[in-house]
């Protein structure tokens, strides 16, 4: 069991390093403007995990990177929307969203599942990445842990899709995370993604876009909840 946990930690660390090196960020989670992307000359994109839309600014990134004649692979990699270590079978993250909980990314273009990244991307394409369980598996219960570096530290932004367990609280999710360090009182985030806030900054917590007070640290989480750690100015 210990060897399995250590293996998972190594995998997460490797993926995190890939994200840092790629400069992958996800600003303003869930606010991607797909119509604006089309009008600006690029494909639309959605990034969906369960009932959560985590598209963020992916539409704008695709639009800015789009060039006639690009393959899907060129568009994804050049835009930074997809971080990959071995092509479509080895996606590390889509728009800074990393999958755990025995999930995988499924790519659809114009309503059809696509497994070949070499096909040409078109301006009018509607691209959808969805988190799916393995063949024959049921969708597992999960929660989402998001670090949002905002405009100050956008390179810190990412989301982890993690297995949900019964009696999961904000506190124990943070304590068991490899990317968060709590103060001795186990109430305050000291570091996230290794970053300690400056004197005029602080990490704030919110669940499903609602801010948490100190007492909220023991709030019970439900499946598909998103716990977000936001870097804010004081």
N, C-alpha and C positions, 0 to 999 in steps of 0.2 A: 504493500500500500504506500509506504514512504517513497519507494522508488517511482511509483506512478505519479505521486504528487510532485516530486522533484522534476520528473520529465515534463509535466504540464507547466511548471514554473519556468523551465528552460525554454519551452516553446513560446510562452508569453513574452519572455525577455527578448528572444530573437525577433519576434514580430514587432515589439515596441521599438527596438533599435532600427528596424527597417522603416518604421513610420517616421522616426526622428530624422533619419538620413534623407528620406524622401521629402521632408518638410510638409507632410500631409496634415491638413487642418480642416476642422469642420465648424465654421462660424455660424451663429444664429441657427441652431438646430431646428429643422422642420420648417424653415421659412423659404425654401427654394422656390423661385418664381419660374415655373416651366414655360408659361406663356411668353415671358420676357425673353427666355432663351431662344425660342422659336423666332420671335421678332428680330432678335439680334443676329440671327443667322446660324444658330446651332441646334442640335437635337435637344429634346426634352428628356429629363431623367428623374426617376423616383428611386429612393432607397428605403425599403420597407422591411421592418422586423415586427412580426405579429401585427398589432394594430397601430404601430408607431411609424410615422413618416420621419425619417432621419436624413432627408435629402439635403438640408442645409443650403450651402451655396454651390452645390455640385452643378446645377444647371448653368450658373454663370461661368463656372470654370470650363465646362464643356464648350459653351458658346465661344469663349475667348480662345480656346485651343483649336477649334474646328477649322480644318482646311479641306477643300475639295480633294477627293482621292484618298483621304486617310482611311486606313482600316480601323476597325473598332479598337484593336490593340493599340495602335498609334494614338488614337484619340484618348483612350483611357489613361495610358501612361503619360503622354505629353501634358494632359490636363492635371495630372496628379489625383484624379478621382479614384483610381484604383492603384493600390500598392500590391505588387505581385512578386513572388520569389521564384515561381516556375510556371508562368502562364496561367491559363484559366483554371487549371487544376490546383494551383497553389496561390490563391488569392489571400493576401495577408489582411487587407482591409478594403472596404469600399467607403469612400468619403470619410475616412477616419473611424469607421465602425468595424470593430473586430468581433468575430463570432466565436463563442464557446458553446457550451451546452449541447454539443454534438450536432451543431447546425452547419450548413454549407450555403454558399451563395448560388442562386439560380438566376441566370440572365435571360430576359425576354426582350425582344425587339419587335415592336408592332404586334404584340400579342403572341409571338411564337418563341418557344425556347430556342436559344442559340448556344451552341457549344464551340463554334469556330470563330475565333477572334480575328481571323484574316479577312473576313468579309468586309466590304466597303461600308463605311458609315455615311448616312445621308442626312441632309439638313432637316428633313421632315420626320426623321425617326423618333419614335417614342420608346425610350429605353427604361426598363424596370429591373432593378436588382431586388430580389426578395430572399429572405432567410428561410431555408427549407430544411426539414429533417432528412436523415438519410433514407434511402429506398426502403419502403415498408415500415418506416418508423412513424410514430406519432409526434406531433409538435411538442417538444418539452416545455415545461414552465420555466420562465426566465425573468430576470430583472436586468435593467440597463444601468450601468455606472458610467457617468459622463464627466469628463474634466473639460471645462470651458475656459480657455485662457483669454477669451475676448479679444479686444483690439490691442491689449498691452502685450500679451504673450500668446499669439494665435498658434504657434508651433506646439504648444502644450495640449491642444484640444484633441480629444479622442473619445470614443465610446466603447465600452466592453459589454458584450452580451453574456451574462453569467447565469449559471443554473440557480433557480429559485429553490429555497428550502423552507419548510414550515417553521414558523416562529422567527423568520428573518426580520431583523430590525435594522434601522439606519446604522446604528453603532456597530453591530457585529459584521455588517457588510463592509464598512470602512476598515474595521480592525483586521479583517481577513483579506483585505486587498493588498496586493504587492505594490500598488502605485500611490498609496496614501499613507501618511504618517500623522498620527494623532498626538495631541499633547498628553501630559501625564493624567489629566482628568478624563481622558477619552471622550471629550466633548468638542474639542476644537481641532480643526485641521491645521497642522503645522506645515506640512509639505504635501504637494500633489505633483506627481510626475517629477519628483526631486526638486521642485521649485518652492522656495520659501518666499513669501510675499515681502515686498519692500515696506518701509515704514508707513507709506500712504496707501498700501494695498491690504486686502484680506481675502481669504477664501470663505465664501458663503455657501450654505447648503440649501437646496430646494428639492422638493419631490413633486414631480408632475407640474413643474412651473410655479409651484407655490413655496415661498420662503419658509424656512424652519427656524424656530427659536431654539434656545439651548435645550428646552424640555423635549423638543422634537427628535432628539438624538435616539430616543428609545421608541420612536414610532414604528409600528409594525408595517412591513411592506407587503404588498400584494403582487401576484404575478403580473408582469408587463409594466410595473412601476419603473419610472426613471428617476434615479437619484443623481442630481447634478451638483458638481462642485465648481462654483463660478469664482473667477478672479475678478474682484471689484475694487474700485477706488473708494477710500474712506471719505 
